[in-house]
Amino acid sequence: MKIKEALKLKNGSYILEKLINKDKAWLFLNDELEVPSEFFKIYEKVKRGYPIEYIFNEVEFYGKKYYVKEGVLIPRDDTEVIVERALKLLDEELKVKSKKFKINEKLNVKNEKLEINNEKLKIVDCCTGSGVIAITIKQYFPDIEVVATDISDKAIEVAKKNAKLHDVDIKFKKCNLFDEKGDILISNPPYVENSYPKPNDYEPDIAFYGGVDGLDIVREIILRAKNLEYKYAIIEIGYNQKENLSKFLEDKVKEYEFFKDLARNIRGVEIKF
Ligand SMILES: C[S@@+](CC[C@H](N)C(=O)[O-])C[C@H]1O[C@@H](n2cnc3c(N)ncnc32)[C@H](O)[C@@H]1O
């Protein structure tokens, strides 16, 4: 098959770019060449539902590339709104000193640095998976202390690798949820209802399921954060969980606000304890 035919196939361009190690422009300029034989094996595997991110051990999140492998959840674009919300809280409300990155010109550089009880502001990313949330926040706010936890050995291994790749200093801890104090709790926990089918057979069940209504782990995280005297929590949830979670939050926290993703579906909640 010639490159020009492969370019018309779903994921064809991405597979070729990775295999030949050339960009899209090169592929178009050389589209009369034959594709390498490995192309077909990979293309068929992806067509049968194997995640392409696991084939090339790479995923993009918030404009940066991360390592990922089978057994660890592939970060989703929707989770970027959780990160955005945390960056906004740190920048606009808490006025923490930030580092300006080209990819997001919205953030203003502030010269103030928030210190709580004369100590560094501390964020705990519970259920960190590949570490993308914790690492992105640390890149924007290098002065804050970031701790990331996960119950899975594989996730902690991948997250550590990603922190090294992006040269950020994060404390990783393998544990059930979290047990240390902090100021802001952030999490994309498992929140899928047990009765829902999995998107594929290759990502781990433990990354998805959160009980009958999906909120078992979310509720536990909120109670722990409250008991450990966190000031804020930002948690990803499902589009249909607002009502159940509102009832739970009503008498437990000072304020809470649900926020939406780009498709205008409910995607998370920000809590002030
Ligand atoms: C939905 S994934 C999120 C991963 C990553 N934060 C992201 O957004 O791509 C949930 C993660 O929670 C972890 N997890 C599940 N139960 C846990 C528990 N009881 N304590 C800590 N981590 C847990 C899973 O291993 C998985 O990595």
The ligand as a MOL file (V3000), in Angstrom:
LIG
                    3D

  0  0  0     0  0            999 V3000
M  V30 BEGIN CTAB
M  V30 COUNTS 27 29 0 0 0
M  V30 BEGIN ATOM
M  V30 1 C -9.8580 7.5430 36.5550 0
M  V30 2 S -8.2040 7.0410 36.9040 0 CHG=1
M  V30 3 C -7.4370 8.6430 36.9090 0
M  V30 4 C -5.9860 8.6460 36.5630 0
M  V30 5 C -5.4030 10.0490 36.3260 0
M  V30 6 N -5.6040 10.9080 37.4780 0
M  V30 7 C -6.0120 10.6700 35.0920 0
M  V30 8 O -6.8040 11.6230 35.2350 0
M  V30 9 O -5.7100 10.2320 33.9790 0 CHG=-1
M  V30 10 C -8.3330 6.5950 38.5770 0
M  V30 11 C -7.0520 6.1240 39.2710 0
M  V30 12 O -7.4100 5.8280 40.6360 0
M  V30 13 C -6.6380 4.7470 41.0970 0
M  V30 14 N -7.3440 4.1930 42.2580 0
M  V30 15 C -8.4400 3.4120 42.2740 0
M  V30 16 N -8.8160 3.1330 43.5330 0
M  V30 17 C -7.9290 3.7810 44.3480 0
M  V30 18 C -7.7900 3.8930 45.7640 0
M  V30 19 N -8.6310 3.2860 46.5910 0
M  V30 20 N -6.7660 4.6240 46.2580 0
M  V30 21 C -5.8970 5.2360 45.4090 0
M  V30 22 N -5.9800 5.1630 44.0680 0
M  V30 23 C -6.9920 4.4540 43.5420 0
M  V30 24 C -6.5100 3.8490 39.9020 0
M  V30 25 O -5.3960 3.0030 40.0160 0
M  V30 26 C -6.3790 4.8700 38.7440 0
M  V30 27 O -5.0370 5.1320 38.4630 0
M  V30 END ATOM
M  V30 BEGIN BOND
M  V30 1 1 1 2
M  V30 2 1 2 3
M  V30 3 1 2 10
M  V30 4 1 3 4
M  V30 5 1 4 5
M  V30 6 1 5 6
M  V30 7 1 5 7
M  V30 8 2 7 8
M  V30 9 1 7 9
M  V30 10 1 10 11
M  V30 11 1 11 12
M  V30 12 1 11 26
M  V30 13 1 12 13
M  V30 14 1 13 14
M  V30 15 1 13 24
M  V30 16 1 14 15
M  V30 17 1 14 23
M  V30 18 2 15 16
M  V30 19 1 16 17
M  V30 20 1 17 18
M  V30 21 2 17 23
M  V30 22 1 18 19
M  V30 23 2 18 20
M  V30 24 1 20 21
M  V30 25 2 21 22
M  V30 26 1 22 23
M  V30 27 1 24 25
M  V30 28 1 24 26
M  V30 29 1 26 27
M  V30 END BOND
M  V30 END CTAB
M  END
